[in-house]
Amino acid sequence: MSQVREAVTGEYLRALRLPSLARRYEELACQAADQGWACEDYLRELLEAEGQHRGGVIVQPVERGGDERQFSMLYSCLPDKPNHQ
């Protein structure tokens, strides 16, 4: 990554307060390139790392009947957060 792009990315991550993404995005980008991940898979891995850093935010599929699949966000170890299901 060029120094300018790296600096801009770092500034966005600091401004948006995404410390786990700041630590892991380069490592995961290399892994994604080596393993041929789709962009969505790379993004999901980054978001999962940030969720774990923030105390265990987990998103998982929940069957709701029919062909429709919905997702549920579970908050664990986060003070003052409701448990969504």
C-alpha positions as CSV (number, residue, x, y, z in Angstrom):
1,M,0.0,0.0,0.0
2,S,1.3,3.4,-0.8
3,Q,2.3,5.7,2.0
4,V,-0.4,8.2,1.2
5,R,-3.2,5.5,1.0
6,E,-1.9,4.0,4.3
7,A,-1.9,7.4,6.0
8,V,-5.4,8.2,4.8
9,T,-6.7,4.8,5.8
10,G,-5.1,5.2,9.3
11,E,-6.7,8.6,9.7
12,Y,-10.2,7.2,8.8
13,L,-9.7,4.3,11.3
14,R,-8.7,6.7,14.1
15,A,-11.5,9.2,13.3
16,L,-14.1,6.4,13.3
17,R,-12.5,4.8,16.4
18,L,-12.0,1.3,14.9
19,P,-8.9,0.1,16.7
20,S,-9.2,-3.6,15.8
21,L,-9.5,-2.7,12.1
22,A,-6.5,-0.5,12.4
23,R,-4.4,-3.4,13.8
24,R,-5.7,-6.1,11.5
25,Y,-6.7,-4.7,8.1
26,E,-3.3,-5.2,6.5
27,E,-2.8,-8.7,7.9
28,L,-6.3,-9.7,6.8
29,A,-5.8,-8.1,3.4
30,C,-2.8,-10.3,2.8
31,Q,-4.6,-13.4,3.9
32,A,-7.6,-12.5,1.7
33,A,-5.4,-12.0,-1.3
34,D,-3.5,-15.2,-0.7
35,Q,-6.7,-17.2,-0.2
36,G,-8.8,-15.5,-2.9
37,W,-11.5,-14.2,-0.5
38,A,-14.3,-12.2,-1.9
39,C,-14.5,-8.6,-0.8
40,E,-17.5,-9.4,1.4
41,D,-15.5,-12.1,3.2
42,Y,-12.7,-9.7,3.9
43,L,-15.1,-7.1,5.2
44,R,-16.9,-9.7,7.4
45,E,-13.6,-10.8,8.9
46,L,-12.7,-7.2,9.7
47,L,-16.1,-6.5,11.3
48,E,-15.9,-9.7,13.3
49,A,-12.5,-8.7,14.7
50,E,-13.9,-5.3,15.7
51,G,-17.0,-6.9,17.3
52,Q,-14.8,-9.2,19.3
53,H,-12.6,-6.3,20.4
54,R,-15.7,-4.4,21.6
55,G,-16.8,-7.2,23.9
56,G,-18.2,-10.0,21.8
57,V,-20.7,-8.7,19.3
58,I,-21.8,-11.8,17.3
59,V,-24.1,-11.8,14.3
60,Q,-25.6,-15.1,13.4
61,P,-28.3,-16.4,11.0
62,V,-31.7,-17.1,12.6
63,E,-34.3,-19.3,10.8
64,R,-37.7,-17.5,10.6
65,G,-39.6,-19.9,8.5
66,G,-40.1,-20.0,4.8
67,D,-37.3,-19.0,2.4
68,E,-36.5,-15.9,4.5
69,R,-33.3,-15.9,6.5
70,Q,-32.8,-13.1,9.0
71,F,-29.9,-12.2,11.2
72,S,-29.7,-11.6,14.8
73,M,-27.1,-9.5,16.7
74,L,-26.2,-10.8,20.1
75,Y,-24.4,-8.6,22.6
76,S,-22.4,-10.4,25.1
77,C,-20.2,-8.8,27.8
78,L,-21.3,-5.3,26.8
79,P,-22.7,-3.2,29.6
80,D,-26.1,-1.6,29.2
81,K,-26.8,-3.3,25.9
82,P,-30.0,-5.2,25.2
83,N,-29.9,-8.8,24.1
84,H,-31.4,-8.7,20.6
85,Q,-32.8,-11.9,19.1
